[in-house]
Amino acid sequence: MAMTIHVDVVSAEESIFSGEAEFVAAPARMGEVGIYPRHTPMITPIKAGALRIKLPNEAEEQLIFISGGILEVQPGVITVLADTAIRGHDLDEAKANEAKRAAEELMKTISSDIDYAHAQAELLEAIAQLQAIEKLRKIKH
């Protein structure tokens, strides 16, 4: 039997995932981090991207898109406090493409730095969603 660690993924709206995992990969701000059971405790900010969870006795990883937040690793539990979290199978590619297109258009017409930064953040989130969708496709094939 493989070693596991408890994982909780929570967004502002709801609990997205709670269960045991053999491995978790998260998009930390300084690069992707991989966490196995008995990992050293840590706290790190996470950026928009794919959170991958390897469940025990399952070949496929579970994928959750997160738009940012905090990752905390303690001896028996990994907690992901996400700004927004969407289960991989709930991601909508057409909606993400439209959000990307709208953000790109907005960036072309903006006059203030604050509005530009906001549009740029929306663009980066849409791109991260599209990358998560692509990872999900690779997992399934």
SULTA-V86154 format. One record per helix or strand of 2 or more residues. SS is the DSSP state (H for helix, E for strand). FROM is the first residue (numbers start at 0). TO is the last residue. If there is no record, write none. Layout:
SS,FROM,TO
SS,FROM,TO
//
This chain:
E,4,9
E,14,20
E,22,27
E,30,35
E,41,53
E,60,73
E,76,81
E,84,86
H,87,89
H,92,108
H,112,139
//
